[in-house]
Amino acid sequence: MNDWEKHKLEAITERICVGYVGSCQKDYTEKGNGVMMIRTTNLNLFKLDLSAVQYISKEFHDRNKKSQLKKNDILIARHGDNGKASMYELEAEANCLNVVIIRPDEAKANSKFLLYLINSPATRELILSQSTGSVQDVINTRAIAGLELPIPDLPTQTRIASILSALDDKIELNRRTNHTLEQMAQTLFKKYFVTDIDPDNLPKGWRKEPISSVAERIQYGFTQSASVKAIGPKFLRITDIQEGKINWDEVPYCEANNADFEKYKIMKHDIFIARTGASTGENIHVLNPPNAVFASYLIRVQFKNPMLATYVGKFLRQNVYFDYVASILGGSAQPNANAQELTGIEIIIPSDDALKKYFLTVDLINHKKENNEKENLMLSKLRDTLLPKLMSGEINVN
């Protein structure tokens, strides 16, 4: 252990408080008319996710000064998946709902160091141990303010923060690159198969058919319980598919005998579609799976031709497919659909030559994305390994 002095969190911060608590539905507005409202759903470990951020009226923002954010404020979800901290890194005005605000004293604490310290396993455990509430745990700000944590001098804080933030910056760059690559793939899809094609006058060799008619196999998944322990293969569930992506590191495991594993084993170019719940219709085209099986609330769609699987996989990420799913669900309070319904949409099937031309280009894009995702997993593991060692002084940055 190092010789770092312990300081109460309140001694190295300007402010620790709770943002706005309550309902503010009537004050939400369009992007151009208000300011960002940061909520629990926007908080991830280390980085905010502003892809689906909502906006609040300027009047609400002006009258609720306590919940106004400044650049480098650290935010913790007040309840639910609490203990995870993100940083607000923008100059733009913003407000917050149901989150704890920690504003570092820049003369005493490097803001990024403090973010990493709060996200370290030991500190998170301390924070969660101070949570209160009979129905669900709620972060206790008074208890957080009094936490005594080992804090090095400011130059050491800065060195530690630079090591960890370099890893996070590369992770973020890879994420942005993959977003751009996916936009390129979608643009190519629209050019080849939407913009330049008259659906009522298809080129020779093209045809219209339901997905179910051109698929080799459609299959329901495996009924089993998930486990965080590595007791068998990975167990892909609906909740593991987010906006057409899977973080395999976070996918749990399950028990499966040889027969079940062979029956439900996930293969390259499998397509999975969620068939129940709020995520009905959410889908993924899998390129390089680990040893894994899939759960019963997913359906698998397989094709003999990987070029056709790639084409259908991109089609299923188009708005036209999600609109189709919404139409078959019809606003049901308990959404669910069967395999025939989810694959019943009629699509244009291009000629083999057109499919090959598209596949040769988009397959390169998909593999570049896959390599970036693999690198991000490696970088995340490295950061998570270094984090507790740096925060405990086990690794001496001097």
LOMAR-384381 format. One record per residue (C-alpha): x, y, z; residue in three letters. Coordinates in steps of 0.05 Angstrom, whole numbers, padded with zeros to 5 digits, always signed. Example, Ala and Ser with C-alpha at 12.3 -4.5 7.8 and 13.67 -1.06 7.14 Angstrom:
% residues 2
+00246-00090+00156ala+00273-00021+00143ser
***
This chain:
% residues 398
+00000+00000+00000met+00024+00071-00014asn+00034+00128+00033asp-00021+00171+00003trp-00059+00212+00054glu-00133+00199+00063lys-00181+00256+00051his-00256+00261+00057lys-00288+00268-00011leu-00320+00334+00010glu-00251+00362+00024ala-00228+00357-00048ile-00294+00376-00081thr-00332+00441-00089glu-00400+00409-00086arg-00436+00342-00075ile-00511+00345-00084cys-00571+00312-00117val-00597+00341-00182gly-00671+00352-00196tyr-00716+00299-00166val-00788+00292-00190gly-00829+00294-00253ser-00813+00344-00308cys-00850+00314-00367gln-00887+00379-00383lys-00820+00416-00389asp-00789+00371-00442tyr-00779+00403-00509thr-00746+00395-00577glu-00670+00396-00585lys-00666+00466-00614gly-00711+00497-00561asn-00678+00476-00496gly-00618+00447-00459val-00596+00375-00448met-00627+00337-00391met-00579+00283-00367ile-00615+00224-00337arg-00595+00156-00308thr-00604+00125-00377thr-00548+00169-00404asn-00498+00145-00352leu-00446+00091-00367asn-00381+00074-00334leu-00333+00132-00350phe-00370+00161-00411lys-00439+00192-00420leu-00483+00164-00475asp-00517+00224-00507leu-00544+00187-00568ser-00616+00190-00540ala-00610+00250-00494val-00673+00290-00481gln-00680+00366-00476tyr-00712+00409-00423ile-00740+00479-00431ser-00694+00538-00418lys-00743+00563-00366glu-00737+00498-00326phe-00662+00501-00331his-00659+00573-00307asp-00703+00562-00246arg-00669+00497-00224asn-00599+00522-00211lys-00581+00467-00163lys-00585+00415-00219ser-00547+00455-00271gln-00483+00422-00294leu-00413+00448-00308lys-00358+00418-00349lys-00321+00362-00312asn-00378+00349-00263asp-00379+00275-00243ile-00448+00243-00245leu-00472+00180-00208ile-00539+00146-00218ala-00578+00159-00155arg-00613+00092-00156his-00621+00031-00200gly-00554+00013-00231asp-00521+00060-00182asn-00448+00070-00165gly-00428+00079-00238lys-00398+00147-00252ala-00394+00187-00316ser-00366+00256-00330met-00400+00315-00364tyr-00345+00339-00411glu-00381+00392-00452leu-00383+00468-00447glu-00456+00470-00466ala-00510+00483-00414glu-00542+00421-00385ala-00587+00400-00328asn-00596+00332-00294cys-00650+00288-00265leu-00643+00237-00208asn-00567+00237-00209val-00515+00255-00157val-00469+00313-00177ile-00397+00314-00153ile-00359+00377-00173arg-00284+00370-00162pro-00242+00425-00132asp-00192+00432-00190glu-00139+00459-00142ala-00140+00394-00102lys-00165+00340-00149ala-00155+00323-00222asn-00226+00313-00247ser-00210+00252-00289lys-00170+00220-00233phe-00230+00230-00187leu-00275+00198-00240leu-00230+00136-00243tyr-00224+00134-00167leu-00300+00134-00159ile-00306+00080-00212asn-00253+00036-00181ser-00281-00028-00150pro-00261-00010-00079ala-00294+00059-00081thr-00357+00033-00116arg-00364-00019-00062glu-00359+00035-00009leu-00411+00078-00044ile-00460+00021-00051leu-00450+00001+00021ser-00475+00071+00041gln-00539+00065-00001ser-00606+00068+00034thr-00678+00052+00018gly-00731+00000+00034ser-00755-00013-00038val-00692+00002-00078gln-00623+00028-00058asp-00613+00103-00063val-00545+00136-00061ile-00534+00174+00004asn-00499+00240-00014thr-00482+00256+00058arg-00448+00189+00067ala-00410+00198+00001ile-00385+00267+00023ala-00356+00235+00085gly-00320+00178+00051leu-00245+00178+00066glu-00205+00159+00006leu-00129+00154-00007pro-00110+00214-00051ile-00040+00226-00080pro-00011+00294-00097asp-00039+00331-00158leu+00019+00314-00206pro+00011+00239-00190thr-00065+00245-00200gln-00052+00276-00268thr-00004+00221-00289arg-00052+00166-00268ile-00110+00201-00304ala-00068+00208-00368ser-00052+00133-00369ile-00124+00112-00361leu-00155+00166-00405ser-00107+00148-00462ala-00140+00079-00463leu-00210+00108-00459asp-00195+00158-00514asp-00174+00101-00561lys-00237+00062-00542ile-00279+00123-00558glu-00243+00133-00625leu-00257+00061-00644asn-00330+00070-00626arg-00336+00133-00669arg-00299+00098-00726thr-00348+00040-00723asn-00407+00087-00723his-00380+00119-00787thr-00366+00051-00818leu-00438+00029-00803glu-00465+00092-00835gln-00423+00077-00897met-00451+00006-00900ala-00522+00032-00893gln-00511+00085-00946thr-00485+00032-00994leu-00546-00012-00978phe-00593+00045-00995lys-00556+00063-01059lys-00553-00009-01085tyr-00621-00033-01063phe-00667+00027-01049val-00649+00092-01084thr-00628+00062-01151asp-00682+00009-01154ile-00755+00014-01176asp-00791-00039-01135pro-00846-00044-01188asp-00797-00054-01244asn-00741-00098-01218leu-00678-00114-01258pro-00672-00182-01290lys-00656-00236-01239gly-00685-00196-01181trp-00748-00217-01144arg-00792-00204-01083lys-00802-00256-01029glu-00814-00259-00954pro-00752-00270-00912ile-00782-00335-00887ser-00783-00362-00959ser-00709-00351-00972val-00682-00371-00904ala-00652-00441-00898glu-00675-00448-00826arg-00715-00410-00773ile-00708-00435-00701gln-00730-00417-00631tyr-00677-00414-00577gly-00656-00453-00516phe-00695-00452-00450thr-00644-00448-00394gln-00622-00404-00336ser-00565-00355-00343ala-00505-00354-00296ser-00448-00304-00286val-00403-00364-00273lys-00369-00397-00333ala-00407-00463-00325ile-00416-00474-00400gly-00423-00435-00465pro-00442-00362-00469lys-00518-00352-00467phe-00543-00297-00514leu-00607-00264-00490arg-00651-00207-00515ile-00620-00158-00466thr-00550-00173-00494asp-00569-00143-00561ile-00566-00067-00561gln-00576-00028-00626glu-00549-00084-00669gly-00488-00096-00624lys-00466-00148-00572ile-00414-00140-00518asn-00395-00213-00511trp-00355-00198-00448asp-00421-00182-00412glu-00460-00241-00440val-00472-00293-00384pro-00463-00368-00388tyr-00509-00429-00381cys-00506-00504-00374glu-00515-00543-00439ala-00502-00616-00454asn-00470-00637-00519asn-00536-00647-00555ala-00564-00580-00534asp-00499-00544-00550phe-00498-00573-00621glu-00572-00556-00631lys-00567-00484-00608tyr-00494-00467-00622lys-00487-00398-00652ile-00454-00398-00721met-00422-00344-00763lys-00474-00305-00804his-00532-00325-00758asp-00585-00272-00751ile-00623-00265-00685phe-00688-00228-00674ile-00721-00213-00607ala-00792-00239-00606arg-00821-00211-00541thr-00820-00150-00495gly-00803-00078-00510ala-00745-00100-00554ser-00787-00142-00601thr-00756-00137-00670gly-00687-00118-00644glu-00636-00158-00683asn-00564-00175-00696ile-00524-00206-00753his-00468-00245-00719val-00400-00248-00751leu-00350-00280-00703asn-00385-00310-00643pro-00350-00345-00584pro-00375-00413-00560asn-00447-00393-00548ala-00520-00414-00551val-00582-00370-00555phe-00642-00362-00509ala-00714-00380-00522ser-00740-00309-00531tyr-00696-00302-00592leu-00707-00333-00660ile-00649-00353-00705arg-00652-00342-00781val-00599-00378-00822gln-00582-00375-00896phe-00540-00420-00940lys-00508-00360-00974asn-00468-00314-00928pro-00477-00258-00979met-00553-00263-00972leu-00546-00265-00895ala-00505-00201-00898thr-00557-00168-00943tyr-00615-00189-00898val-00576-00169-00836gly-00569-00098-00863lys-00642-00096-00885phe-00665-00114-00814leu-00629-00051-00788arg-00671-00006-00834gln-00729+00035-00808asn-00775-00001-00856val-00766-00065-00817tyr-00776-00034-00749phe-00839+00001-00776asp-00863-00067-00801tyr-00852-00098-00731val-00891-00040-00699ala-00948-00053-00748ser-00954-00126-00730ile-00951-00112-00655leu-01006-00060-00661gly-00990-00023-00597gly-00997-00085-00553ser-00985-00075-00479ala-00945-00140-00477gln-00909-00141-00544pro-00892-00208-00575asn-00890-00239-00644ala-00876-00308-00671asn-00822-00328-00720ala-00868-00327-00781gln-00892-00257-00766glu-00822-00230-00754leu-00796-00260-00819thr-00860-00250-00859gly-00840-00183-00889ile-00830-00185-00964glu-00763-00160-00987ile-00728-00150-01053ile-00678-00206-01067ile-00623-00180-01114pro-00588-00221-01166ser-00526-00261-01146asp-00481-00210-01183asp-00512-00151-01145ala-00506-00188-01079leu-00433-00205-01092lys-00416-00133-01110lys-00447-00108-01046tyr-00419-00164-01003phe-00346-00153-01025leu-00350-00081-01003thr-00391-00087-00939val-00354-00150-00915asp-00290-00108-00911leu-00328-00056-00870ile-00357-00109-00824asn-00288-00140-00810his-00258-00072-00796lys-00314-00060-00746lys-00303-00128-00716glu-00228-00115-00707asn-00243-00048-00673asn-00292-00083-00626glu-00240-00136-00609lys-00189-00082-00595glu-00238-00045-00550asn-00250-00108-00510leu-00175-00116-00500met-00166-00042-00482leu-00225-00045-00433ser-00195-00106-00399lys-00128-00071-00394leu-00160-00009-00364arg-00201-00049-00315asp-00138-00088-00294thr-00096-00025-00286leu-00150+00016-00250leu-00149-00017-00181pro-00073-00024-00183lys-00063+00049-00199leu-00114+00072-00148met-00083+00031-00093ser-00012+00053-00109gly+00008-00018-00126glu+00035+00010-00192ile+00080+00069-00179asn+00072+00119-00236val+00135+00157-00215asn
***
